[in-house]
Amino acid sequence: FMVIKKELEGKLQSYCEEFYDNDNLSLREKGILVTLIGMPEGSDFSVPTLASYLPDGMTAVYAYLHKLESLGYIERRAERNSHRKILSNDVELFFPK
């Protein structure tokens, strides 16, 4: 996937304080957010790559990403072809609403 951080420009400190203080996020979920924040804008990244940093495995990483999405920290978008094969994925970081 590609990481997009438009909304965080000039607000990184506030963003980090927001998720740091959120007791609904586990340390792993916070770590994934920090990893995504640290990546250059437009970086290509995959769940298997992200999972290689954690002993939890890909299923857990998908669950962490889903939790971050459900709380409004990220939005995932997939572009598919006519056969429903995924062509590209984007992950955009947001301030939760």
Disulfide bonds with the S-S distance in Angstrom:
none
